[in-house]
Amino acid sequence: MTVPEKKFKLRKEDIKNLFSWDGPMGCIASDRITVDGAKVGYMYRAEPTANPTDSGWCFMAGDESEEYTNDPGNSAVYSLNTICNYDPDIIPLLSSPVGSAFIRDETGKLVKDEFSAPTKE
């Protein structure tokens, strides 16, 4: 089975270095953000995997169905900086500790969510 190439909302040459970060840069983001151009509606920081590039951050638009989310073809691993280019609103929240979660409220602001982010089993 051949996986179709994704048509990203931003072109590679449009990605700028938006912030400085000393930690691991890898994160997961939904295609609703990177392909469809939706803002980050929900983000959480889980315990990073053993992969030294994993920051633990996961970004979703917040309107993905369970079926959509369960399809690994609808998300991918990116650099945190790449996702910051899609939605710079996340930048001030990236230093939040493992277990942090944020949701976009009715005013459009990302606010702390009391949800406990997934932990490593």
Contact map, one row per residue, 1 for C-alpha under 8 A:
1110000000000000000000000000000000000000000000000000000000000000000000000000000000000000000000000000000000000000000000000
1111000000000000000000000000000000000000000000000000000000000000000000000000000000000000000000000000000000000000000000000
1111100000000000000000000000000000000000000000000000000000000000000000001000000000000000000000000000000000000000000000000
0111110000000000000000000000000000000000000000000000000000000000000000000000000000000000000000000000000000000000000000000
0011111000000000000000000000000000000000000000000000000000000000000000000000000000000000000000000000000000000000000000000
0001111100000000000000000000000000100000000000000000000000000000000000000000000000000000000000000000000000000000000000000
0000111110000000000000000000000000100000000000000000000000000000000000000000000000000000000000000000000000000000000000000
0000011111100000000000000000000001110000000000000000000000000000000000000000000000000000000000000000000000000000000000000
0000001111100000000000000000000001111000000000000000000000000000000000000000000000000000000000000000000000000000000000000
0000000111110110000000000000000001000000000000000000000000000000000000000000000000000100000000000000000000000000000000000
0000000111111110000000000000000000000000000000000000000000000000000000000000000000000000000000000000000000000000000000000
0000000001111110000000000000000000000000000000000000000000000000000000000000000000000000000000000000000000000000000000000
0000000000111111000000000000000000000000000000000000000000000000000000000000000000000000000000000000000000000000000000000
0000000001111111000000000000000000000000000000000000000000000000000000000000000000000000000000000000000000000000000000000
0000000001111111100000000000000000000000000000000000000000000000000000000000000001001000000000000000000000000000000000000
0000000000001111110000000000000000000000000000000000000000000000000000000000000011001000000000000000000000000000000000000
0000000000000011111000000000000000000000000000000000000000000000000000000000000010000000000000000000000000000000000000000
0000000000000001111100000000000000000000000000000000000000000000000000000000000010011000000000000000000000000000000000000
0000000000000000111110000000000000000000000000000000000000000000000000000000000010000000001000000000000000000000000000000
0000000000000000011111000000000000000000000000000000000000000000000000000000000000000000000000000000000000000000000000000
0000000000000000001111101000000000000000000000000000000000000000000000000000000000000000000000000000000000000000000000000
0000000000000000000111110000000000000000000000000000000000000000000000000000000000000000000000000000000000000000000000000
0000000000000000000011111000000000000000000000000000001000000000000000000000000000000000000000000000000000000000000000000
0000000000000000000001111100000000000000000000000001111000000000000000000000000000000000000000000000000000000000000000000
0000000000000000000010111110000000000000000000000000111000000000000000000000011110000000000000000000000000000000000000000
0000000000000000000000011111000000000000000000000000111110000000000000000000111100000000000000000000000000000000000000000
0000000000000000000000001111100000000000000000000000011111100000000000000000111100000000000000000000000000000000000000000
0000000000000000000000000111110000000000000000000000000011100000000000000011110000000000000000000000000000000000000000000
0000000000000000000000000011111011000000000000000000000001110000000000000011110000100000000000000000000000000000000000000
0000000000000000000000000001111111000000000000000000000000111000000010000111000000000000000000000000000000000000000000000
0000000000000000000000000000111111110000000000000000000000000000000000000111000000000000000000000000000000000000000000000
0000000000000000000000000000011111111100000000000000000000011001000000000100000000000000000000000000000000000000000000000
0000000000000000000000000000111111111111000000000000000000011000000000000000000000000100000000000000000000000000000000000
0000000111000000000000000000111111111100000000000000000000000000000000000000000000100100000000000000000000000000000000000
0000011110000000000000000000001111111000000000000000000000000000000000000000000000000000000000000000000000000000000000000
0000000110000000000000000000001111111100000000000000000000000000000000000000000000000000000000000000000000000000000000000
0000000010000000000000000000000111111110000000000000000000000000000000000000000000000100000000000000000000000000000000000
0000000000000000000000000000000111011111000000000000000000001000000000000000000000000000000000000000000000000000000000000
0000000000000000000000000000000010001111100000000000000000001000000000000000000000000110000000000000000000000000000000000
0000000000000000000000000000000010000111111000000000000000111100000000000000000000000010010000000000000100000000000000000
0000000000000000000000000000000000000011111000000000000000111110000000000000000000000000000000000000001100000100000000000
0000000000000000000000000000000000000001111100000000000000111100000000000000000000000000000000000000111100000100000000000
0000000000000000000000000000000000000001111110000000000011110000000000000000000000000000000000000000111000000000000000000
0000000000000000000000000000000000000000011111000000000111100000000000000000000000000000000000000011110000000000000010000
0000000000000000000000000000000000000000001111100000001111000000000000000000000000000000000000011111100000000000000011000
0000000000000000000000000000000000000000000111110000000111000000000000000000000000000000000000000111000000000000000011110
0000000000000000000000000000000000000000000011111000000100000000000000000000000000000000000000000110000000000000000001110
0000000000000000000000000000000000000000000001111110011100000000000000000000000000000000000000000000000000000000000000010
0000000000000000000000000000000000000000000000111111010100000000000000000000000000000000000000000000000000000000000000010
0000000000000000000000000000000000000000000000011111010000000000000000000000000000000000000000000000000000000000000000000
0000000000000000000000000000000000000000000000011111110000000000000000000000000000000000000000000000000000000000000000000
0000000000000000000000010000000000000000000000001111110000000000000000000000000000000000000000000000000000000000000000000
0000000000000000000000011100000000000000000000000011111000000000000000000000000000000000000000000000000000000000000000000
0000000000000000000000011110000000000000000000011111111110000000000000000000000000000000000000000000000000000000000000000
0000000000000000000000111110000000000000000010010000111110000000000000000000000000000000000000000000000000000000000000000
0000000000000000000000000110000000000000000111111000011111000000000000000000000000000000000000000100000000000000000000000
0000000000000000000000000111000000000000001111000000011111100000000000000000000000000000000000000000000000000000000000000
0000000000000000000000000011100000000000001111000000000111110000000000000000000000000000000000000000000000000000000000000
0000000000000000000000000011110000000001111100000000000011111000000000000000000000000000000000000000000000000000000000000
0000000000000000000000000000110110000001111000000000000001111111000000000000000000000000000000000000000000000000000000000
0000000000000000000000000000010110000111110000000000000000111111000000000000000000000000000000000000000000000000000000000
0000000000000000000000000000000000000001110000000000000000011111000000000000000000000000000000000000000000000000000000000
0000000000000000000000000000000000000000100000000000000000011111100000000000000000000000000000000000000000000000000000000
0000000000000000000000000000000100000000000000000000000000011111110110000000000000000000000000000000000000000000000000000
0000000000000000000000000000000000000000000000000000000000000011111110000000000000000000000000000000000000000000000000000
0000000000000000000000000000000000000000000000000000000000000001111111000000000000000000000000000000000000000000000000000
0000000000000000000000000000000000000000000000000000000000000000111111100000000000000000000000000000000000000000000000000
0000000000000000000000000000000000000000000000000000000000000001111111100100000000000000000000000000000000000000000000000
0000000000000000000000000000010000000000000000000000000000000001111111110110000000000000000000000000000000000000000000000
0000000000000000000000000000000000000000000000000000000000000000011111110000000000000000000000000000000000000000000000000
0000000000000000000000000000000000000000000000000000000000000000001111111110000000000000000000000000000000000000000000000
0000000000000000000000000000000000000000000000000000000000000000000011111111000000000000000000000000000000000000000000000
0010000000000000000000000000000000000000000000000000000000000000000000111111000000000000000000000000000000000000000000000
0000000000000000000000000000011100000000000000000000000000000000000110111111000000000000000000000000000000000000000000000
0000000000000000000000000001111000000000000000000000000000000000000010111111100000000000000000000000000000000000000000000
0000000000000000000000000001111000000000000000000000000000000000000000011111110000000000000000000000000000000000000000000
0000000000000000000000000111100000000000000000000000000000000000000000000011111000000000000000000000000000000000000000000
0000000000000000000000001111100000000000000000000000000000000000000000000001111101100000000000000000000000000000000000000
0000000000000000000000001110000000000000000000000000000000000000000000000000111111100000000000000000000000000000000000000
0000000000000000000000001110000000000000000000000000000000000000000000000000011111110000000000000000000000000000000000000
0000000000000001111000001000000000000000000000000000000000000000000000000000001111111000000000000000000000000000000000000
0000000000000011000000000000000000000000000000000000000000000000000000000000011111111100000000000000000000000000000000000
0000000000000000000000000000100001000000000000000000000000000000000000000000011111111111000000000000000000000000000000000
0000000000000000010000000000000000000000000000000000000000000000000000000000000111111111111000000000000000000000000000000
0000000000000011010000000000000000000000000000000000000000000000000000000000000011111111000000000000000000000000000000000
0000000001000000000000000000000011001010000000000000000000000000000000000000000001111111000000000000000000000000000000000
0000000000000000000000000000000000000011000000000000000000000000000000000000000000111111110000000000000000000000000000000
0000000000000000000000000000000000000000000000000000000000000000000000000000000000111111111000000000000000000000000000000
0000000000000000000000000000000000000000000000000000000000000000000000000000000000010011111100000000000000000100000000000
0000000000000000000000000000000000000001000000000000000000000000000000000000000000010011111111000000000000000100000000000
0000000000000000001000000000000000000000000000000000000000000000000000000000000000010001111111000000000000000000000000000
0000000000000000000000000000000000000000000000000000000000000000000000000000000000000000111111100000000000000000000000000
0000000000000000000000000000000000000000000000000000000000000000000000000000000000000000011111110000000000000000000000000
0000000000000000000000000000000000000000000000000000000000000000000000000000000000000000011111110000000000000000000000000
0000000000000000000000000000000000000000000000000000000000000000000000000000000000000000000111111000000000000000000000000
0000000000000000000000000000000000000000000010000000000000000000000000000000000000000000000011111101000000000000000000000
0000000000000000000000000000000000000000000010000000000000000000000000000000000000000000000000111111000000000000000000000
0000000000000000000000000000000000000000000011100000000100000000000000000000000000000000000000011111000000000000000010000
0000000000000000000000000000000000000000000111100000000000000000000000000000000000000000000000001111100000000000000111100
0000000000000000000000000000000000000000000111000000000000000000000000000000000000000000000000011111110000000001100110000
0000000000000000000000000000000000000000011110000000000000000000000000000000000000000000000000000011111000000001111110000
0000000000000000000000000000000000000000011100000000000000000000000000000000000000000000000000000001111100000111100000000
0000000000000000000000000000000000000000111000000000000000000000000000000000000000000000000000000000111110000111100000000
0000000000000000000000000000000000000001110000000000000000000000000000000000000000000000000000000000011111111110000000000
0000000000000000000000000000000000000000000000000000000000000000000000000000000000000000000000000000001111111110000000000
0000000000000000000000000000000000000000000000000000000000000000000000000000000000000000000000000000000111111000000000000
0000000000000000000000000000000000000000000000000000000000000000000000000000000000000000000000000000000111111000000000000
0000000000000000000000000000000000000000000000000000000000000000000000000000000000000000000000000000000111111100000000000
0000000000000000000000000000000000000000000000000000000000000000000000000000000000000000000000000000000111111110000000000
0000000000000000000000000000000000000000110000000000000000000000000000000000000000000000110000000000011110011111000000000
0000000000000000000000000000000000000000000000000000000000000000000000000000000000000000000000000000011110001111100000000
0000000000000000000000000000000000000000000000000000000000000000000000000000000000000000000000000001111000000111110000000
0000000000000000000000000000000000000000000000000000000000000000000000000000000000000000000000000001111000000011111000000
0000000000000000000000000000000000000000000000000000000000000000000000000000000000000000000000000000100000000001111100000
0000000000000000000000000000000000000000000000000000000000000000000000000000000000000000000000000000100000000000111110000
0000000000000000000000000000000000000000000000000000000000000000000000000000000000000000000000000011100000000000011111000
0000000000000000000000000000000000000000000111000000000000000000000000000000000000000000000000000111100000000000001111100
0000000000000000000000000000000000000000000011100000000000000000000000000000000000000000000000000010000000000000000111110
0000000000000000000000000000000000000000000001100000000000000000000000000000000000000000000000000010000000000000000011111
0000000000000000000000000000000000000000000001111000000000000000000000000000000000000000000000000000000000000000000001111
0000000000000000000000000000000000000000000000000000000000000000000000000000000000000000000000000000000000000000000000111
